[in-house]
Amino acid sequence: MDKTQLLLGLAVALFALGLLGVIIRRNVLVMLMCLELMLNGVILSLVAFAQQTASSVGAVLVFLIFVVATAEIALAIPIVLLLVRDKRTLDLGAYSDLKG
């Protein structure tokens, strides 16, 4: 097995672990962390493919994804903190009344 296959295997494992955490866990902050773990799996696969093809397009995409992930967390954490202040819990089931 070459290095690219090992990196892709690790990327799939990270993505699967994050997906499993999003599906199983009910804690909002843990779900956000699992989403970031899934995003890191995607980033690792992009880096592996960019390294294999020796192009800079993968590095540019990784930078773009990092910027989007930072903006996502910068918006999600204050929203979660406001919801926790209102409901006094991190359980996702407590926020079912927010459905429009």
C-alpha positions as CSV (number, residue, x, y, z in Angstrom):
1,M,0.0,0.0,0.0
2,D,1.3,3.4,-0.9
3,K,1.0,6.6,1.2
4,T,-2.0,7.9,-0.7
5,Q,-4.1,4.8,0.1
6,L,-3.2,5.0,3.8
7,L,-4.2,8.7,3.9
8,L,-7.4,8.0,2.1
9,G,-8.1,5.1,4.5
10,L,-7.5,7.4,7.4
11,A,-9.8,10.1,5.8
12,V,-12.6,7.6,5.4
13,A,-12.2,6.4,9.0
14,L,-12.3,10.1,10.3
15,F,-15.4,10.8,8.2
16,A,-17.1,7.6,9.3
17,L,-16.3,8.3,13.0
18,G,-17.7,11.8,12.7
19,L,-20.8,10.5,10.9
20,L,-21.4,7.9,13.6
21,G,-21.0,10.6,16.3
22,V,-23.5,12.9,14.6
23,I,-26.0,10.0,14.2
24,I,-25.6,8.6,17.8
25,R,-25.0,11.5,20.1
26,R,-27.7,13.9,21.2
27,N,-25.4,16.6,22.7
28,V,-25.3,19.7,20.5
29,L,-21.6,20.5,21.2
30,V,-20.5,16.9,20.6
31,M,-22.4,16.9,17.3
32,L,-20.6,20.1,16.2
33,M,-17.3,18.5,17.1
34,C,-18.2,15.4,15.1
35,L,-19.1,17.6,12.1
36,E,-15.7,19.1,12.3
37,L,-14.2,15.6,12.4
38,M,-16.1,14.8,9.2
39,L,-14.7,18.0,7.7
40,N,-11.2,17.1,8.7
41,G,-11.6,13.7,6.9
42,V,-12.6,15.5,3.7
43,I,-9.7,17.9,4.0
44,L,-7.3,15.0,4.5
45,S,-8.6,13.3,1.4
46,L,-8.1,16.6,-0.6
47,V,-4.6,16.8,0.7
48,A,-3.9,13.2,-0.3
49,F,-5.2,13.7,-3.8
50,A,-3.3,17.0,-4.2
51,Q,-0.1,15.3,-3.0
52,Q,-0.6,12.5,-5.5
53,T,-1.3,14.8,-8.5
54,A,1.3,17.4,-7.4
55,S,-1.1,20.3,-8.0
56,S,-1.8,23.3,-5.9
57,V,-5.6,23.2,-6.5
58,G,-6.0,20.9,-3.5
59,A,-4.2,23.3,-1.2
60,V,-6.4,26.1,-2.4
61,L,-9.5,24.0,-1.7
62,V,-8.2,23.1,1.8
63,F,-7.7,26.8,2.6
64,L,-11.2,27.6,1.4
65,I,-12.7,24.8,3.5
66,F,-10.7,26.0,6.6
67,V,-12.2,29.5,6.1
68,V,-15.7,28.2,5.8
69,A,-15.3,25.9,8.8
70,T,-14.0,28.8,10.9
71,A,-17.0,30.9,9.9
72,E,-19.3,28.0,10.7
73,I,-17.9,27.6,14.2
74,A,-17.9,31.3,14.8
75,L,-21.6,31.4,14.1
76,A,-22.6,28.0,15.6
77,I,-21.1,28.4,19.0
78,P,-22.8,31.6,20.0
79,I,-26.1,30.3,18.7
80,V,-25.7,27.1,20.8
81,L,-24.7,29.2,23.9
82,L,-27.9,31.3,23.5
83,L,-30.0,28.2,23.2
84,V,-28.4,26.7,26.3
85,R,-28.9,29.9,28.2
86,D,-32.6,29.7,27.3
87,K,-33.3,25.9,27.8
88,R,-30.5,25.0,30.3
89,T,-29.6,21.8,28.4
90,L,-27.5,20.6,25.6
91,D,-29.8,17.8,24.6
92,L,-31.0,18.2,21.0
93,G,-34.5,17.0,21.9
94,A,-35.2,20.0,24.1
95,Y,-35.0,22.2,21.0
96,S,-37.8,20.5,19.0
97,D,-40.1,23.5,19.6
98,L,-37.8,25.6,17.3
99,K,-39.0,23.8,14.2
100,G,-40.8,26.2,11.9
